[in-house]
């Protein structure tokens, strides 16, 4: 009786429990992500996976057959009869004539057999990933799942990627992730057919790769002193070989990123003679871009690069080596007599042209080893470069016009769409992320217009970035080893998923075939797959299918964006919880801002609420909304009101900061405003620079030395008559 009661309780549960109980949902073949090029479902009896079934393969597919047997075995508990050269059961083979395009595959399922034919091993692997998506979602569980009918519908699929470069950049330099997490991240990339991992191993705050000839790089450059527990870590060369082999089986190419001439303070900490000044530094505990550059006037600098890159090229089989090259500030080169000597000897007009000179030296060095240099777009825009390179265009996708007609290639990484360290929304309560650009929603990722690939095109494909510099903004996201916490890994996954799935479809599919509403519909069952893989993700808010206003108020109709999840809501403006009323039908409320609703996957995993931002359209002439002040922010003792303006000031240039009181401003004054980057003053304006426009007090600010990824805040000195009860808004506009 007790067991029956418990069974009945679990069956009626509203939630997917944290241990991930997979209820049987119908297999929905049209839920495949990325969407295959050609899918034909056929009537008839489904293929049923069984214990002891034959798993056949040719010699080239043997490692993948063992991968498939291990993957299926975890959730099904089945053992397979492995047979080379067989033609029964599950069949894997490589045949470049049957599947004619690189990384392509043919998948055919009948009631008695499944055959996957890849153009190459990567194609066979992608066919396996599609097969797994055709099985019940429980196949992704890391534990044995009982009572599941492991059926695959009869189908024929012909598929191949549209673009050869489908990448993710993982930043382990700002914050170190151990090799097991890196392998998991690779596994998740491969699950959605991404094929390039740009491994950001070097930055100001950490050197993460063992270099035998320069042991201090990891002895000193990998560890920040934070007290009793140094923060950091690095990969031994043996660790890296393990990561590379793990990725190779999954069709992922690991591309090392060794940053220079900037973003290499970690190397300067280990070997101060690498810089122009020779000053001994410490690894930073807060994110910033060091002004120290690799000195180009010393022979020892070139010998260091040659030695490091020799070991890198030996270790990494990728034909690419990424040299970074972004955000160099040339102040030290300007002051260094040895660097200026080189500039003159090379007949270079500007100091910045020294970067092009260095890029040429390294590109020639790498070409001699059969490697192609890649780097951020700056490597193509700082002086003439003779060797064909691949630039990672992170400012604007349209900037690729700058390399039209050259032998260079481009990968699109526009920060506005593909920087996954930005939050998905501006909803209050959103997880802290980068703020120097607006949020990047799932739909925005999906919306990037990418040209279809052709060998004559300069664009090879796309890549997204997960930067980890938020961990060194003084937040408390770092793991606590002795508590065995993994909060930083959960944070990285929360920011990567589900946006990585949108990236995968942008990368894999032709532009004309993409439709966000269709993609969002297919996404519904993939959250369950991510649960099975033990992958944290941002739960999407409920989808508003209808919002109408009439004399009664606002009527909402909603649907859940996650298969099997429920929606819970409140009507008083408060945040709902999993114990709030469950949504079942349309809801009417007097003020739409009083309606809040969340998607609940489990009591411990739910979304932010639906949120409607206040309407500032009446203030468009003043620019973007930044902050609001209240009477208590106006101080009689002359102290400053401080507010964040990250994401509103987005680069160097001239800006106008407008203070707009909500009442008569006669008694309201702003004595001075100051713009800070961390604790560094960037710009200021006093009352004598202020102008009055339409009741607003407007201050000019000229911004120089802007650093992407660094928080900005403003201090404003407000005053008013003692009797004044003033509040208002602040707006900013770039001239």
N, C-alpha and C positions, 0 to 999 in steps of 0.2 A: 504493500500500500504506500509506504514511504517513497519507494523508488518511483512508483507511478505518479505521485504528487510532484516530486522533483522534476520528472520528465515533462509533466504538463506545464509546470512553471517556466522551465527553460524554453519550451516550445512557444509559449506565449510572450516571451521576453521582447521588449521593445528595442533592445540594443544588441549589437555585435560585441561580445565580451572581449576583454583585452587579450585573452588567449586565442582569439580568432576562431570562432565556430562557423564553419562554412555551411550555410543552408543551401539546398539544391535550387539553383536558379536555372532557367532554360539557357542552353548554349546559344549565344547570339553572335553568329559569325560576322555580322556586319559591324561588330564592335572592335575590329582589328585596328591597332595603332602601331606604327603608321599605316595608313590605308594602302592596301596593295593596289597595284596597277590594274590587275584583272582578277575578278573573283566570280566563279560560277558554281552555285550550289545546285546539287542534283537530288532528285527524289530517291527514296530507297532507304534501306536499313542502314543505320549508322555503324561505323567501325567501333568495336568494343575492345578496349585494352584489357589484357588478362595476364594472370600469373603464368610465367614460363614461356611467354610468347617469344618468337624468334626476332632478334634485332640483327639485321643483315647490313653489311657495309663492304665497300671496296677498301683497298689498302690506304688510300689517301684520306678516307673518312673514319678510320679506326679511332683516333682520339675523340672525334665528335660523337661517335657511337657510344663510347664509354662515358662521355659527358652526359648524353641523353639518358643512358641507363641509370646513372647516379642521380640525375635530376628527377626522373620519374619515380625512382625507388623511394625517395624521401617521403613523398606524400602517399603513394599508392601501396608501398610495401612490397611491390612485385620484384621478382628476380627475372632476368631475361636471358634467353639462350643466345649468346653472342656467336655470330657466324660470318666469317669473311667470305665474300663472294655469293652469299645466299640471295634469294629473290622473294622470300616469304616474310609475312608479318610487317615489321617496320624496316624500311629499306632506305639506306643513305648511300648516295654515290655522287661522284664528281664527273661531269660530262660537259665540257665547254661548247660542244656542238648542239646539245639539246637546250642548254641554258646559255645563251650566247653573250650576255652582257656581264661585265665585271660585277661581282658581289650579287648577281642575280640568282634566282632559284625557281624551280617548278615544284609545286606540291600537288600531289594527286591522292585523294582519299576515296577508296571504295569500301564496301562492306567487309572485304577480306584482306585489304592491304593498304598501307600508307607508304608512298614513295616520295622521297625528297631528293631532287637532283640539283646540285649547286654548280654554277659556273666554275667556282673555286671553293676552297674550304670556308671562306667567309660567307658565300652564298648558301652553302649547306647549313651553316650555323643560323643564318637568318630564317631559312626554311623551318628549322627546329623551333625558333622563337614564335613563328606564326602558328605552328602546330600546337605549342603550349597554350597560345591564346584561344585556340579552338576547343581545347579541353575545358572541363569545369574549372572555375577559379581556384578550387581547392588544390589543384595541382601545384600551386605556388607555395603551399604550406611547407614549413620546415619540419613538420611532424606528421606522423602517420594519420591519415584521414579515413575513417571507416564509414561504410554505408554509402559510398559514392559510386555511381555508375559512370565509369570512365569512357564516355562515348565521344566520338568525333563525327560530325556530319559529313556526308559525301560531298566533296568539293574539288574543284580544280582551280589552282591559283598560279598565275604567272606574274612574277614581280622582279623588280630591280630598282636600285636607287637612282634618282634623277641627278644627284650631285655626288662627286667623289669625296668631298670634305664635309663631314658631319661631326662636329666636335663639341667637346666641353673642356673648359679650363678649370682645373682644380688648384686653388692656392693653398699650398701647404707651407709656404714660407712665412707669411704673417702669423699663421697658427698651424702648428704641426699636428697632422692626423697620422696615426700609425698605419702600418701596412695592411692590417686586416680591414680597416675602414676603407682604405684606398681600393682594395680588392672588391669590397662590397659595392663601392661607387662604380667601379668598372663593370661589375656584374649588372648593375641597374642601367648603365649606359647601353651595354650590349643587348639587354632585354628589349630595348627600343631602337636597336639598329644604328646607334651612333658608333663611329669608327675611329675617332681621333681623340686622344686625351693629351691636351697640352698641360704638362706637369710643371707648375710654377714653383720651382725648387729654390729659387734665390730671390731675396729681397733685402731691404735695409734691416729688417727685423729677424732674419734667420737664413743660414746656409744649411740646406737639408740633405746634401749628397756627399757621401764619403769620397774624398779625393786622396789617393794614397800618397801622392807626392807632397801634398800640403795638409798635413793632419790637423793643424790649428784651425782650419776652416770649420771643422766640426767640433773640435775641442773647445774653441772659444766662440765661433760664429753661430753655433746652433743653440746656445743657451742664454736666456735673459735672466739676470739675477733679480729675483722677486722676493728674496728672504730665504726661508728655510727650504723652499722647494723651487729650484730653478725651473723656468718654463721653457719648453722647447723639445728638441729631439732631432734625429736625422736618420736617413736610411743608409745602412751599409751597402756596399756594392752587391753583396749576396742578397740582401733584401730586395734590391732593385731588380736583380735577375729574376727573382721569384715573382715580383709584380709584373715584369715584362712578359714572362712565360704565361702567367695567368691571363693577361690581356690578349696575347697572341691567339690562344685557343678560342677566344671569344670575338675575334675579328677586330680588336681594338689596338691601334698603333699608339705607343707611348712616345710622345715627343718631348724631350727635355727642354726646359726653358732656363737658360743660364744668363741672368740679367747683367748687362753693362751698356754704356759706361756709368749710368745712374742706377739707383735701386740696389746697390751692392755694398752698403755700409757694413754688412755682416762680414764681408771679405776684408774690408779695411780695418775692422776691429781685430781680426786675426793677424793681418799683415799691414800695418800702417803705411809702409813704404809704397803701397799701391796707389795712394792718393797723392795729390799735388802738395799737400801740407805736411804729411807724415805725422799728423796729430793722432794720439791714441784716443779712441772713442769707446763707448760702451753700447751694447745693443739697446735699442729704445724699448720702453714699456708703453709708449703711446705712438699711434700712427703718425708718421710725418715722412716727407720726402727729403732725404738728406741732400745737401748741396755738394757733398764730396763725390767726385767723379774719379774714374780710373785715369791716372796721369798718362798722357800720350807722349810725354817728352822723355820717358825712361824706357830703356831697352828691357828692363826687368818686367815691365807691364806686359809687353808683347810675349815674353817668354812665359809669364804666368798664364796668359790666355791660351797659348799654344799647348802648354802642359795640361791644363784643365780640360781643354776641348779634346785632346788626344785620349784622355781617359773616358770622357763622355762618349766619344765616337766609338770607342772599343766596346763600351757597355751597352749602348742603345743601338739596335738594328735599324731603327727608323731612318729613312733617307733625309729627314729634316732635323735641323738643330735650331731652336728658337733662341735668339740672342737679346730679346727684350728691346731695349733701345728707346723706351718712352720717357717722357717727362724729365729730360735732362735740363738742368739749369746751369748755364755755362760760366757762372761767375768765377769759379776757381780756375778754369782754363784761361779766362781773360787775364787773371792776375799772375798765372804761372809762366815764368820766362821760358821754361823748357817746352811747354805746349805751344807758346807763341813762336818759338824757333821752328817747330815742326810745321806750323801753319805757313810761315814764310817760305820754308824750304819746299813745301808742296805747292806753293803759288795759290794758296786759298785766300779768298777775299774776306770771308767772315769767320769768326771763331766757331760758329755753329757748323761750318763746313768740315771741321775736324771730325764730327760724328760720321759724315759720309766717308771721309778718308778711313776711319777705323772700320766702318762696315765693309768697305772694299777689301781691306787687309784680311779681315776674318772670312769674308765670302770667298776670297781666293784660297785661303787656307782650307776651308771646308770643301770647296770644289775639288781640290787635290785629293780629298778623301772620299769623293763621290757623294758628298752631302750638299743639300740646298739649305741656305739660310732663310729662316722665317723670323719675323719680329713684328712689333707693333708698327703702325703705319709710319711713325717718325723715321724709321730706317730708310724709307723711300723718299722722304721729304726734307732731309738735311744733307744737301750736297748731292753730287752726281754719283750714281752707283752703277758699276759696269756689269757685274754678275746678275743673272736673273734671280730675283728673290720673291718670296711670298710675304705680303704685308697683311697684318691683321688690322682691319679698318674699324676702329672703336669709337670714333666721333660720329660720323655720318656715313650711311651706306652710299650716298651719292658722291662721296669723296673719291671713289674709285675712278672717276673721270680723270683724275690727276695722273693716273698711270696708263691711260688709254694710248695705244700705239707703241707701248714699250714692251719688252719681253717679260716684265714682271706680272705676277698674279696676285689676286686678292682673296681674302676670306672675310666675310661680313660679320662683325661683332659689334653692331651699334649699341652703345651703352643704354640708349633710350628704350631698347627692346630686349636686349640679351644679357644685361648685367643682373644676375640673380641674387646679388646681395642687396638690391633694392626691395623693399616690401611690396606686396601685391596691392595694398590699398592704403588709404589714409584714414581708415576707420580708427577711432580712439581705441586703444588696447592692442593695436597691431604690434607684432613682435618687432623689436628695435632692429633697424637695418640702416643701410646707407641712405642719405637724404639729400645729396647734392643734385639729384634729378628727381622728377616726380615718380610715384610708384609705377611698377611694371606689372600690370595685370596679366592673367592667363590669356585673355583675349588680345592684349597688346603684343605679347610674344607671338601669337599665332598670326597677327596681322601684317608682319613684315613682308613687304613685296620683294621677292628675291627672283632675279632673272633665272630662267631655265638654263641648264648647263649645255655648253657645246665646247669642243676642244679649242675653238678660236676665242671663246669668252675669257675675259680676264678674271672672272669670279669663279673660284673653285667650289665654293659652298659657304656654309655658315658655321658659327661656333658661339656658344654662350659661355659666360664666365661666372664662377662662384668665387668671389674674393672673400678672404677671411679677416680683413683688417678691422672688422667690428669687434673682434676679440681683444684688440689692443686699444680700445677707446675707453679703457677704465671700467668696462662692464664686468659682470660676474658670470659670463657664459662659460668660462673654462671649466674643464672637468676637475673633479677632486679625486685624485687617484686612490687615496686610501678609503674612500667611500664607494669606489667602483662606479662612479657616475659617468654618464656619457652625454651630458647636456649639450656639449659642443657638436657632437655627431648628430644629435636630434635637430639641433639648430640648422646645421648644414643641409640635412635632408628636408627640413621644413621649407627652406628657401629654394631648394632645387626641384621639389615635387609639389604639385603636378606640372610645373612649367617645363621641365625637361621633356615631357611627353609632347607638349605643343612644339617645342624645338625639333623633336624627332620628325614630326610630320612636315614642318617647314623644310627641313633638310632633305627628306626622302622623296617627297611628292612634287609633281609639277605644280606650278603656281595656280594654273587655271582650275585645278581640281579641288582646291581647298575651300572649305565652308565651315565657319566657326560653329554655327548651330549644330551641324552634323557632327563635328568633332566633339563638342560638349556632350552630345547625346551618347556617343561611343565611349566617352570618358567614364560614364556612370559605373560600369562594372570594373574599371581598372583600379579604382581605389581599393577594392577587395583584393586585387592581385598585389598591390603594394602592401596591404596588411599582411598577406601571406609571406611576403619576402622580408617582413620585419622592418619595413621602410617607413619612417615617419613622413608625414606630408601635411600640408596646409589643407584643412577641410574647407571646401567652398561654401559660401553662404547660400541659402535657399534661392532658387531661381524664381523671379517674379514673372509669371506668365500673363498677368493682367493687373493693371492698376488704373482704376477709374475714379473720377471725382464727381460727386453730385451733391444735392442738398443735404444728404445724410453724412457726408464726409468722404473718406477714401476707402475703396474696396480693393482688397488684395486677394489675388489667387496665386498660389505658390506650387512649385514642385521640387522634389528633392533632387539634388545633383549627384547623389551617391546612392547606388543601388542598395536597398535594404536599410538605409538610414531613415530616421524620422525627423520631423520638424517640430520645434517647440517655440512658443511665442509669449509675449507680454503685450499689454495694451496701455501701460502707464509710462512708457519711456524707459523703464528699468531693463537691465540686462537679463535676458531669460537664462534658465539653466535646464538641465535634462529633466528636472522635476516640474518645470512650467507646463501649462496645458499643451497637449499635442495638437498640432494642426491637422484638421480633417476636411475642412471646407472653407470657402471664401470668408474672409473676415473684414468687417467694416469698422473704421475708427475715425473719430472726429479730426484728428491731426495726424498726418502720415508720420511725423517725427515721434509720435507716441507708440508706433507699432515697431516692435523689435522681434526678430525671428532668427533662430539658429538651426543649423544642420547638426544632428547628433548621430555620430557613428557609434559611440559608446559613452558611458558616463565620464570617461577620462579623455575622450577625443571628440571635439566638437568645433564648430566654426565660430568666427566672430559674428555679430548680429548684422542684419541688414542695416544700412546706415545711409541717411540722406544729409549731405552737407548743407549748411546754411546757404542761402542765395545771396551772393555778392555781385550779381550782375549789374546792379545800379552803380557800382563803383569801378566799372571797367576802365574808365579814363585814368584811374590811378594805378592800374596794373594788377598784379597777383596779390591775393590776400596773404598776409604773413602772420599777424597776431592781433589780439584784442586786449585792451587794457581796461581795468576797472578802477573805481575811485581809490581803492586801497593800494594801487600801484603808483599813485601820485604821492610823492614824499615831500614833506615840508622841510626835512633835514638835508635835502640835496643829494640823497643816495640814488643810485641808478635802478631803473626797471630793466631787467634782462630778459630777452626772449630769443628763441632759436629761429634762425632764418636759413638753415641748411635746405638746399633744394630750391630756394627762391632766388638766390644769387648763385649763378651756375658757371661763372667764368670771369676772366678779366674784362674790364670795360667800365663804362659810366652808367650809374644807376640813379634813380630818383626815389627816395623813401618818403612816403606821404603818411602823415598822421591826420586821421579824419575823426574829429569829435562828433558824437551823436547829438550834442546840444550846441547852443551858441558858444563859440570858441573864444569870446572876448576875454575870459578870465583864465584861459588855458595857454600854457607856454611850454616849449621844448627848448631847453638851454643848449643841449649838445647831443649828438649821437655818435657812437663809436662802433665800428665793426671789428670783430675779433675772429681769428682763426686759432682754435685752442686758446692760449693766453697771449697770442701775438696780435698786436694792433695792425689791422690791414688798411683801414680808412677811417676818417673822422670828419665831421662837419659841425661847425658852431652856429649859434643863432644868427650871427651876422651874414651867414651864407644862405639862410632860409628865405624862401619866397612863399607867399600865400596864394593859393589857387582854389577857388570855389569852396572856401571855408576850410581847406586843408592846409597844414603846415608841411612844406615840401623841402627836403634836404638833399643836396647832391652828394653822391659818394663815388669815388673813383677807385676801382679795385685792381690791384696788381698782386702778383705772386699767389694767385688762387691755386689751391691744390685739390684735385678731385678726391673725393672720399674723406675729406677732413671736415668735421662739424664746424659750422659758423654760428655765431650769435651776436646780437646787438645789445648794447647798453644805451638806454635813452634816459636823459635826465628831465623828468616831467615836473611841472609845478602848476599850481592853480590857487585861486583865492580860497581861503579857508571854508567859505560857505559853498564852494562849488561842489557839485555832485556829478562828476564827468566820467563818462566811459567812451570808448571809441575803437576804431580799427586802424591797423597799419597795413599799407600796401607798398609793393615795390614794382618798379618798371625799369627795364633797361632802355637806355637811349639808343 
